[in-house]
Amino acid sequence: MRSTILLLCGLILASTTLSGGAASQPHDPAWLGKPMPVADGVDLFRIDATMALASAPQPRSVRLLRLDPRRVRLSSALATGIVPGRATVADIARRTRAVAAVNAGFFGPTGDPNGLLKIDGRLLSDTRRARGAVAIVDGPGGVNLHFDQVSARVRARFKAGGQWRTVPVDGVDTRRAARALVLYTPASGATTGTQAGLEWELRGTPLRASPGSAAGNTAIPAAGYVLSYGAASAPAALTGLLRAPAVQIRESIAVVSGERTRDWVRAPTIVGGAGLLLRAGQRLADWAVEKLSPGFDTTTHPRTLIARDRAGRIWLVTVDGRQPGLATGASFADLHVLLERLDVVDALNLDGGGSTTMVVRDAVVNRPSDLTGPRPVSDALVIHTR
């Protein structure tokens, strides 16, 4: 009881200090406790206590990884190396030999990413709906992050009848629906996994189109693509594709704030979430542009976050939930309070619920909510030391 009271007092003191406008300090607030060193530039904090955030005191189970951006590498990794696919965060960490990892983007039942995902410079999943996202850039000075609400589109462009023609692509590395045009990259594996329809291989420099398999399931060139259309006859927009002297695959990224668009386009890694919480020190309270599900922000769920504080340090945070008496979870309002106490200036809500998992040195250090254990996910943020 005494330790809980002391912790609550520390939280109140930290909140009062921050709200009073005191200058940020590079040291950690006392309520975090003593970190466990994981690797050079990586520290783990554990909190299991009754905490008052935006709501009344509740049992909280929080894990926080603090990263020195000058000493680590942060990247995104697919579950199995191809799309779709699912694996636990622990399996992804072992496969990539990461010192630590957390779950990242949203996904469908098969592991097909639901939202923006770019890895190693290749767009693996696009989205027409602007949602919170983080761009990860590893430069000479270390890891740099950009936070915003972002959408991405892919288009095929080719010359037909002396005129350039641009055809919107309906999805990337995803299950093809009827009368939908999907672009398959080598991240989908050796073949498209489709049945029937119309497919075109794109290969060479410049890219040129050739007929794919008439039965579907066309082989994907290692340095090219396959365009796949979900019908037996091609739409008029694709007339002349096979005769085109060159085919271009164009990606476009729209940034809601309108800032640093070039940096987003050039970023080798982008991970989408749902709910940009803070940007450039400003707290967001309206997510209409992201079209979140009703109640998503106000319900207490398990949550996973990526954030950056005023001192430039990166935080990966898991807040466990759905476990009465042990872990309540958090609403967005709760997360805002927690992030304020960390002096965070940028933050993004990633996939949560049963996906929320943190792995350190091959061990799961949080309390995932699924009764069956850590949930297999589509991708994870992985940490390596320099």
CORHU-V674845 format. One record per helix or strand of 3 or more residues. SS is the DSSP state (2 for helix, 1 for strand). FROM is the first residue (numbers start at 0). TO is the last residue. If there is no record, write none. Layout:
SS/FROM/TO
SS/FROM/TO
This chain:
2/1/18
2/29/31
1/35/38
1/41/50
1/57/66
1/71/77
2/88/95
1/99/102
1/116/118
1/121/124
1/126/138
1/141/159
1/162/167
1/180/183
2/185/187
1/197/202
1/206/210
1/224/228
2/235/237
1/246/254
2/260/265
1/268/271
1/275/278
2/287/289
1/302/308
1/313/318
2/331/340
1/343/348
2/352/354
1/357/359
1/378/384
